[in-house]
């Protein structure tokens, strides 16, 4: 389930970034960054499930910087 959510969020972020570059409409940039932050949160949760706490905390902290 987490892997599917990660793929969906990464594809959504990629297509939003591609749309912004092609159309020169950068109003959707915050939505793209939100998708990227959520993707890092999901990746951190996956690392916690694998018992890799250091990498999990790294991903969650990257999510925090993405949202700030």
N, CA, C and O atoms as CSV, one atom per row, in Angstrom:
chain,resi,resn,atom,element,x,y,z
A,1,UNK,N,N,0.819,-1.194,0.000
A,1,UNK,CA,C,0.000,0.000,0.000
A,1,UNK,C,C,0.861,1.255,0.000
A,1,UNK,O,O,0.581,2.199,-0.739
A,2,UNK,N,N,1.915,1.275,0.829
A,2,UNK,CA,C,2.785,2.451,0.873
A,2,UNK,C,C,3.557,2.625,-0.433
A,2,UNK,O,O,3.794,3.747,-0.879
A,3,UNK,N,N,3.943,1.508,-1.037
A,3,UNK,CA,C,4.675,1.591,-2.291
A,3,UNK,C,C,3.795,2.177,-3.385
A,3,UNK,O,O,4.255,2.990,-4.187
A,4,UNK,N,N,2.536,1.768,-3.422
A,4,UNK,CA,C,1.596,2.303,-4.417
A,4,UNK,C,C,1.377,3.796,-4.191
A,4,UNK,O,O,1.339,4.572,-5.146
A,5,UNK,N,N,1.233,4.195,-2.941
A,5,UNK,CA,C,1.046,5.609,-2.619
A,5,UNK,C,C,2.279,6.429,-3.006
A,5,UNK,O,O,2.160,7.553,-3.493
A,6,UNK,N,N,3.460,5.854,-2.784
A,6,UNK,CA,C,4.695,6.539,-3.171
A,6,UNK,C,C,4.757,6.719,-4.689
A,6,UNK,O,O,5.147,7.786,-5.164
A,7,UNK,N,N,4.382,5.705,-5.447
A,7,UNK,CA,C,4.390,5.808,-6.908
A,7,UNK,C,C,3.380,6.837,-7.403
A,7,UNK,O,O,3.663,7.591,-8.333
A,8,UNK,N,N,2.222,6.868,-6.793
A,8,UNK,CA,C,1.194,7.831,-7.202
A,8,UNK,C,C,1.653,9.257,-6.923
A,8,UNK,O,O,1.508,10.135,-7.772
A,9,UNK,N,N,2.209,9.489,-5.729
A,9,UNK,CA,C,2.667,10.829,-5.374
A,9,UNK,C,C,3.839,11.278,-6.235
A,9,UNK,O,O,3.919,12.446,-6.616
A,10,UNK,N,N,4.747,10.359,-6.543
A,10,UNK,CA,C,5.877,10.750,-7.379
A,10,UNK,C,C,5.426,11.036,-8.813
A,10,UNK,O,O,5.920,11.977,-9.435
A,11,UNK,N,N,4.503,10.247,-9.340
A,11,UNK,CA,C,3.990,10.510,-10.693
A,11,UNK,C,C,3.223,11.827,-10.736
A,11,UNK,O,O,3.354,12.593,-11.691
A,12,UNK,N,N,2.431,12.090,-9.717
A,12,UNK,CA,C,1.677,13.342,-9.665
A,12,UNK,C,C,2.619,14.543,-9.596
A,12,UNK,O,O,2.413,15.536,-10.294
A,13,UNK,N,N,3.650,14.453,-8.759
A,13,UNK,CA,C,4.629,15.528,-8.676
A,13,UNK,C,C,5.381,15.728,-9.980
A,13,UNK,O,O,5.642,16.861,-10.384
A,14,UNK,N,N,5.730,14.625,-10.642
A,14,UNK,CA,C,6.432,14.715,-11.914
A,14,UNK,C,C,5.575,15.385,-12.979
A,14,UNK,O,O,6.053,16.259,-13.702
A,15,UNK,N,N,4.314,14.981,-13.080
A,15,UNK,CA,C,3.458,15.567,-14.102
A,15,UNK,C,C,3.116,17.029,-13.809
A,15,UNK,O,O,2.954,17.821,-14.736
A,16,UNK,N,N,3.005,17.391,-12.538
A,16,UNK,CA,C,2.789,18.801,-12.206
A,16,UNK,C,C,4.008,19.639,-12.557
A,16,UNK,O,O,3.871,20.758,-13.051
A,17,UNK,N,N,5.199,19.106,-12.306
A,17,UNK,CA,C,6.427,19.828,-12.663
A,17,UNK,C,C,6.558,19.941,-14.182
A,17,UNK,O,O,6.949,20.989,-14.696
A,18,UNK,N,N,6.239,18.885,-14.884
A,18,UNK,CA,C,6.305,18.907,-16.341
A,18,UNK,C,C,5.308,19.903,-16.925
A,18,UNK,O,O,5.627,20.638,-17.859
A,19,UNK,N,N,4.117,19.920,-16.376
A,19,UNK,CA,C,3.106,20.878,-16.830
A,19,UNK,C,C,3.575,22.316,-16.585
A,19,UNK,O,O,3.399,23.184,-17.440
A,20,UNK,N,N,4.161,22.559,-15.435
A,20,UNK,CA,C,4.643,23.892,-15.119
A,20,UNK,C,C,5.758,24.340,-16.051
A,20,UNK,O,O,5.823,25.508,-16.434
A,21,UNK,N,N,6.636,23.408,-16.416
A,21,UNK,CA,C,7.726,23.771,-17.316
A,21,UNK,C,C,7.238,24.006,-18.743
A,21,UNK,O,O,7.710,24.922,-19.416
A,22,UNK,N,N,6.312,23.201,-19.199
A,22,UNK,CA,C,5.827,23.337,-20.572
A,22,UNK,C,C,4.971,24.584,-20.735
A,22,UNK,O,O,5.114,25.310,-21.720
A,23,UNK,N,N,4.091,24.839,-19.787
A,23,UNK,CA,C,3.145,25.943,-19.940
A,23,UNK,C,C,3.628,27.262,-19.318
A,23,UNK,O,O,2.962,28.289,-19.457
A,24,UNK,N,N,4.770,27.240,-18.640
A,24,UNK,CA,C,5.283,28.412,-17.914
A,24,UNK,C,C,4.267,28.950,-16.915
A,24,UNK,O,O,4.220,30.153,-16.659
A,25,UNK,N,N,3.460,28.067,-16.355
A,25,UNK,CA,C,2.480,28.419,-15.334
A,25,UNK,C,C,2.965,27.819,-14.013
A,25,UNK,O,O,2.812,26.622,-13.770
A,26,UNK,N,N,3.543,28.656,-13.175
A,26,UNK,CA,C,4.165,28.153,-11.957
A,26,UNK,C,C,3.288,28.336,-10.725
A,26,UNK,O,O,3.787,28.323,-9.599
A,27,UNK,N,N,2.002,28.503,-10.929
A,27,UNK,CA,C,1.091,28.633,-9.789
A,27,UNK,C,C,0.870,27.303,-9.090
A,27,UNK,O,O,0.442,27.279,-7.936
A,28,UNK,N,N,1.154,26.195,-9.765
A,28,UNK,CA,C,0.935,24.884,-9.153
A,28,UNK,C,C,2.184,24.364,-8.440
A,28,UNK,O,O,2.216,23.220,-7.986
A,29,UNK,N,N,3.212,25.212,-8.344
A,29,UNK,CA,C,4.452,24.830,-7.671
A,29,UNK,C,C,4.259,24.378,-6.228
A,29,UNK,O,O,4.844,23.372,-5.828
A,30,UNK,N,N,3.454,25.091,-5.427
A,30,UNK,CA,C,3.244,24.627,-4.042
A,30,UNK,C,C,2.565,23.260,-3.956
A,30,UNK,O,O,2.844,22.487,-3.040
A,31,UNK,N,N,1.687,22.964,-4.890
A,31,UNK,CA,C,1.038,21.645,-4.887
A,31,UNK,C,C,2.059,20.568,-5.215
A,31,UNK,O,O,2.039,19.483,-4.634
A,32,UNK,N,N,2.953,20.876,-6.151
A,32,UNK,CA,C,4.007,19.932,-6.504
A,32,UNK,C,C,4.920,19.676,-5.306
A,32,UNK,O,O,5.295,18.534,-5.041
A,33,UNK,N,N,5.276,20.743,-4.581
A,33,UNK,CA,C,6.131,20.574,-3.404
A,33,UNK,C,C,5.414,19.817,-2.287
A,33,UNK,O,O,6.052,19.086,-1.530
A,34,UNK,N,N,4.101,19.985,-2.176
A,34,UNK,CA,C,3.330,19.215,-1.206
A,34,UNK,C,C,3.374,17.730,-1.542
A,34,UNK,O,O,3.542,16.893,-0.655
A,35,UNK,N,N,3.222,17.405,-2.820
A,35,UNK,CA,C,3.307,16.005,-3.254
A,35,UNK,C,C,4.687,15.430,-2.973
A,35,UNK,O,O,4.813,14.281,-2.551
A,36,UNK,N,N,5.719,16.232,-3.208
A,36,UNK,CA,C,7.076,15.787,-2.940
A,36,UNK,C,C,7.297,15.551,-1.446
A,36,UNK,O,O,7.929,14.568,-1.061
A,37,UNK,N,N,6.783,16.444,-0.609
A,37,UNK,CA,C,6.901,16.257,0.834
A,37,UNK,C,C,6.156,15.027,1.324
A,37,UNK,O,O,6.655,14.291,2.177
A,38,UNK,N,N,4.966,14.803,0.787
A,38,UNK,CA,C,4.218,13.602,1.165
A,38,UNK,C,C,4.916,12.332,0.695
A,38,UNK,O,O,4.871,11.304,1.371
A,39,UNK,N,N,5.559,12.409,-0.464
A,39,UNK,CA,C,6.300,11.255,-0.960
A,39,UNK,C,C,7.458,10.932,-0.020
A,39,UNK,O,O,7.702,9.762,0.276
A,40,UNK,N,N,8.171,11.950,0.453
A,40,UNK,CA,C,9.257,11.707,1.403
A,40,UNK,C,C,8.728,11.178,2.731
A,40,UNK,O,O,9.392,10.366,3.376
A,41,UNK,N,N,7.557,11.619,3.146
A,41,UNK,CA,C,6.960,11.077,4.371
A,41,UNK,C,C,6.649,9.602,4.210
A,41,UNK,O,O,6.923,8.812,5.114
A,42,UNK,N,N,6.086,9.220,3.082
A,42,UNK,CA,C,5.777,7.810,2.827
A,42,UNK,C,C,7.058,6.986,2.747
A,42,UNK,O,O,7.108,5.860,3.242
A,43,UNK,N,N,8.098,7.549,2.121
A,43,UNK,CA,C,9.373,6.840,2.060
A,43,UNK,C,C,9.970,6.656,3.456
A,43,UNK,O,O,10.565,5.618,3.746
A,44,UNK,N,N,9.812,7.655,4.315
A,44,UNK,CA,C,10.273,7.522,5.696
A,44,UNK,C,C,9.514,6.452,6.455
A,44,UNK,O,O,10.102,5.700,7.232
A,45,UNK,N,N,8.210,6.381,6.235
A,45,UNK,CA,C,7.415,5.334,6.882
A,45,UNK,C,C,7.815,3.950,6.393
A,45,UNK,O,O,7.830,2.997,7.172
A,46,UNK,N,N,8.139,3.831,5.109
A,46,UNK,CA,C,8.618,2.549,4.593
A,46,UNK,C,C,9.932,2.149,5.251
A,46,UNK,O,O,10.139,0.975,5.557
A,47,UNK,N,N,10.820,3.113,5.470
A,47,UNK,CA,C,12.101,2.814,6.120
A,47,UNK,C,C,11.888,2.413,7.579
A,47,UNK,O,O,12.596,1.543,8.086
A,48,UNK,N,N,10.924,3.034,8.260
A,48,UNK,CA,C,10.623,2.630,9.638
A,48,UNK,C,C,10.099,1.196,9.680
A,48,UNK,O,O,10.409,0.443,10.603
A,49,UNK,N,N,9.306,0.822,8.675
A,49,UNK,CA,C,8.804,-0.552,8.635
A,49,UNK,C,C,9.923,-1.561,8.410
A,49,UNK,O,O,9.825,-2.707,8.850
A,50,UNK,N,N,11.001,-1.136,7.716
A,50,UNK,CA,C,12.144,-2.011,7.463
A,50,UNK,C,C,13.131,-2.005,8.631
A,50,UNK,O,O,14.183,-2.641,8.557
A,51,UNK,N,N,12.800,-1.297,9.698
A,51,UNK,CA,C,13.649,-1.165,10.897
A,51,UNK,C,C,14.935,-0.403,10.618
A,51,UNK,O,O,15.952,-0.652,11.266
A,52,UNK,N,N,14.906,0.525,9.660
A,52,UNK,CA,C,16.046,1.390,9.379
A,52,UNK,C,C,15.690,2.783,9.890
A,52,UNK,O,O,15.258,3.649,9.129
A,53,UNK,N,N,15.878,2.978,11.186
A,53,UNK,CA,C,15.407,4.201,11.822
A,53,UNK,C,C,16.184,5.436,11.389
A,53,UNK,O,O,15.597,6.512,11.269
A,54,UNK,N,N,17.486,5.313,11.153
A,54,UNK,CA,C,18.273,6.490,10.775
A,54,UNK,C,C,17.812,7.033,9.425
A,54,UNK,O,O,17.642,8.241,9.266
A,55,UNK,N,N,17.610,6.150,8.461
A,55,UNK,CA,C,17.139,6.589,7.154
A,55,UNK,C,C,15.707,7.074,7.226
A,55,UNK,O,O,15.327,7.997,6.506
A,56,UNK,N,N,14.911,6.464,8.085
A,56,UNK,CA,C,13.527,6.901,8.266
A,56,UNK,C,C,13.448,8.313,8.812
A,56,UNK,O,O,12.664,9.129,8.327
A,57,UNK,N,N,14.262,8.605,9.823
A,57,UNK,CA,C,14.266,9.964,10.376
A,57,UNK,C,C,14.798,10.975,9.375
A,57,UNK,O,O,14.358,12.124,9.352
A,58,UNK,N,N,15.752,10.547,8.542
A,58,UNK,CA,C,16.272,11.438,7.512
A,58,UNK,C,C,15.168,11.818,6.525
A,58,UNK,O,O,15.032,12.987,6.165
A,59,UNK,N,N,14.386,10.836,6.091
A,59,UNK,CA,C,13.303,11.110,5.142
A,59,UNK,C,C,12.229,12.004,5.770
A,59,UNK,O,O,11.708,12.905,5.113
A,60,UNK,N,N,11.903,11.755,7.031
A,60,UNK,CA,C,10.880,12.564,7.702
A,60,UNK,C,C,11.384,13.988,7.908
A,60,UNK,O,O,10.610,14.939,7.798
A,61,UNK,N,N,12.678,14.146,8.207
A,61,UNK,CA,C,13.202,15.508,8.369
A,61,UNK,C,C,13.259,16.240,7.023
A,61,UNK,O,O,13.050,17.452,6.975
A,62,UNK,N,N,13.539,15.524,5.936
A,62,UNK,CA,C,13.495,16.152,4.616
A,62,UNK,C,C,12.078,16.621,4.316
A,62,UNK,O,O,11.882,17.682,3.723
A,63,UNK,N,N,11.100,15.836,4.722
A,63,UNK,CA,C,9.695,16.237,4.547
A,63,UNK,C,C,9.431,17.525,5.286
A,63,UNK,O,O,8.722,18.394,4.778
A,64,UNK,N,N,9.988,17.668,6.476
A,64,UNK,CA,C,9.788,18.889,7.246
A,64,UNK,C,C,10.371,20.109,6.555
A,64,UNK,O,O,9.751,21.173,6.524
A,65,UNK,N,N,11.577,19.947,5.997
A,65,UNK,CA,C,12.171,21.062,5.257
A,65,UNK,C,C,11.391,21.372,3.985
A,65,UNK,O,O,11.306,22.533,3.584
A,66,UNK,N,N,10.831,20.372,3.354
A,66,UNK,CA,C,10.050,20.575,2.140
A,66,UNK,C,C,8.808,21.414,2.439
A,66,UNK,O,O,8.406,22.250,1.629
A,67,UNK,N,N,8.209,21.187,3.601
A,67,UNK,CA,C,6.965,21.895,3.936
A,67,UNK,C,C,7.223,23.292,4.477
A,67,UNK,O,O,6.326,24.135,4.467
A,68,UNK,N,N,8.442,23.545,4.949
A,68,UNK,CA,C,8.762,24.889,5.462
A,68,UNK,C,C,9.096,25.755,4.280
A,68,UNK,O,O,9.401,26.935,4.447
